[in-house]
Amino acid sequence: MNMSSDSFSNLFFRKTKRMDTTEITLTSDMMRVMMAISEDKDMATVANEIGMEPSRMKPVVSELLFLGLIEQVVKNMRYLDISFYNYMKKNLMQSLGPIAEVVIEDVMADMSLSMESIPVHRAADLVNSVAEQIPDPEAQKKFKNSLLKIIPA
């Protein structure tokens, strides 16, 4: 299984029930990940929720898989095309000027996203996180409204 940071937003896991009675010792990182995992949350979301860097999380997830405590869930992913990114950048430039692209790239890096692969299920979170960078509340609201209405259901 490939667990590059770019693909963390494409990985979903769920907890499993072990049938054997072998005693298992979990580290604190393993427990944090186990508590946050849900088949409805991708691993990038889990990493953000628990404040763990993907590079630190990868061996933890690998160990949980090896122990049979989690299993991968295959989801049919839909992505937004580059036009969404361009539209977001254009709208943000109206509020922040030329620094808009840097702001978007920073937020996307924090969320382990890339402009080529923004999952539809994470688009609203991206828009809200980018909007938080706009100091004017009215401009923030306008930005959110213009982008949230174009995200497919």
C-alpha positions in Angstrom: 0.0 0.0 0.0 1.3 3.4 -1.0 1.0 5.9 1.9 2.7 9.0 0.4 1.5 12.3 1.9 -0.2 13.2 -1.4 -2.3 10.1 -1.2 -3.3 10.5 2.5 -6.4 12.3 1.4 -7.3 9.1 -0.6 -6.9 6.6 2.2 -9.8 5.5 4.4 -9.7 2.9 7.1 -12.1 1.3 9.6 -11.5 -0.5 12.9 -11.8 -4.3 12.8 -12.7 -6.9 15.3 -9.9 -9.4 16.0 -11.0 -12.9 16.5 -7.9 -14.1 18.3 -7.2 -13.4 21.9 -3.6 -12.5 21.6 -2.6 -9.7 23.9 -1.5 -6.5 22.0 0.4 -3.6 23.4 -0.5 -0.2 21.8 1.7 2.9 21.9 0.1 6.3 22.6 0.4 7.2 18.9 -1.4 4.0 18.0 -4.2 4.7 20.5 -4.6 8.3 19.2 -4.9 7.1 15.6 -7.3 4.3 16.6 -9.6 6.7 18.4 -9.7 9.1 15.5 -10.2 6.6 12.6 -13.5 6.4 11.0 -14.3 5.0 7.6 -15.9 8.4 6.7 -12.7 10.3 7.4 -9.6 10.1 5.1 -6.2 9.8 6.8 -5.3 13.5 6.0 -8.3 14.5 8.1 -7.4 12.1 10.9 -3.8 13.5 10.9 -5.0 17.0 11.1 -7.5 16.2 13.9 -4.9 14.5 16.1 -2.1 16.9 15.2 0.3 14.2 13.8 2.5 14.7 10.8 1.9 12.2 8.0 5.5 11.1 8.1 5.0 10.1 11.8 1.6 8.6 11.2 2.6 6.2 8.3 4.5 3.7 10.5 1.7 3.8 13.1 -1.0 3.0 10.4 1.3 0.3 9.0 1.6 -1.3 12.4 -2.2 -1.1 13.0 -2.7 -2.8 9.7 -0.1 -5.5 10.5 -1.8 -6.2 13.8 -5.2 -6.5 12.1 -6.8 -3.7 14.1 -7.7 -1.7 11.0 -8.5 -2.4 7.4 -8.5 -0.3 4.3 -11.9 0.9 3.0 -12.0 1.4 -0.8 -13.9 4.5 -1.7 -14.9 5.7 -5.2 -13.3 9.2 -5.1 -14.4 12.2 -7.0 -12.0 15.1 -7.6 -12.4 18.7 -8.5 -10.5 19.8 -11.6 -7.9 22.5 -11.8 -10.6 25.1 -12.7 -11.9 25.0 -9.1 -8.4 25.8 -7.9 -8.1 28.7 -10.4 -11.5 30.0 -9.5 -10.6 29.9 -5.8 -7.3 31.7 -6.5 -9.1 34.4 -8.6 -11.7 35.0 -5.8 -9.1 35.1 -3.1 -7.0 37.6 -5.1 -9.8 40.1 -4.8 -9.4 40.1 -1.0 -5.7 39.4 -0.5 -4.0 40.5 -3.7 -1.0 38.7 -5.2 -0.3 36.7 -1.9 -3.5 34.7 -2.5 -1.8 31.8 -4.3 0.8 31.4 -1.5 -2.0 31.4 1.1 -3.9 28.7 -0.8 -0.7 26.6 -1.3 0.0 26.8 2.5 -3.5 25.8 3.5 -3.5 22.9 1.0 -0.1 21.7 2.2 -1.4 21.8 5.8 -4.3 19.7 4.6 -2.1 17.3 2.5 -3.9 18.3 -0.7 -2.5 19.3 -4.1 -4.2 21.4 -6.8 -4.3 18.5 -9.1 -6.3 16.3 -6.7 -8.8 18.0 -4.4 -11.3 15.4 -3.3 -14.9 16.7 -3.5 -15.5 15.5 0.1 -12.7 17.8 1.4 -13.5 20.9 -0.8 -15.8 22.6 1.8 -13.1 22.2 4.5 -10.5 23.7 2.1 -12.7 26.7 1.3 -13.4 27.3 5.0 -9.7 27.1 5.9 -8.7 29.4 3.1 -11.5 31.8 4.1 -10.1 32.1 7.6 -7.1 33.8 6.1 -9.2 36.7 4.9 -9.2 39.5 7.6 -12.4 41.2 6.5 -15.5 39.2 7.7 -17.7 40.5 4.8 -15.1 39.5 2.2 -14.7 36.2 4.0 -18.4 35.5 3.7 -18.5 36.5 0.1 -15.5 34.2 -0.7 -17.2 31.2 1.0 -20.5 31.8 -0.6 -19.1 32.0 -4.1 -17.0 28.8 -3.8 -19.3 26.6 -1.7 -22.1 26.9 -4.3 -20.0 25.5 -7.1 -18.9 22.3 -5.1 -20.8 19.4 -6.5 -23.0 17.4 -4.1 
